[in-house]
Amino acid sequence: MSREEANRLSRVVIGAAIEVHRELGPGLLESTYERCLQYELEQRGVQVESQVPQSVSYKGVQLDCGYRLDLLVEDLLIVELKTVDTLQPVHTAQLLTYLKLRKLWLGLLINFNVPILKQGIKRLANH
């Protein structure tokens, strides 16, 4: 799990997300952007899974609590997608929690409900 590879993947994901946003614009359902971004990444040769279950370790037992990662890229990068007016602290907390549970370093929070996608991208690191 190299940071260099996670950084490289984040650039690929951002490029693919910009392409999806250029093609579709804002205003669609989160699930639409998720599927289209997954397709765009697969076309670029990137291994990506959607709606990946994330368990919680409690007293040494893995419990399914209903958490789902929107996209898991190459088992290195979590991508959480939103279609909201404004990203809220709870969205950041959600992604940071997923990074900690998965023991991953880097995640992207992408809000597609913006005029220019660059305004809707937040890069988060799990220290």
Sequence and secondary structure as in RCSB ss.txt:
>XXXX:A:sequence
MSREEANRLSRVVIGAAIEVHRELGPGLLESTYERCLQYELEQRGVQVESQVPQSVSYKGVQLDCGYRLDLLVED
LLIVELKTVDTLQPVHTAQLLTYLKLRKLWLGLLINFNVPILKQGIKRLANH
>XXXX:A:secstr
  HHHHHHHHHHHHHHHHHHHHHH S S HHHHHHHHHHHHHHTT  EEEEEEEEEEETTEEEEEEEEEEEEETT
TEEEEEE  SS  HHHHHHHHHHHHHHT SEEEEEE SSSSGGGGEEEEE  
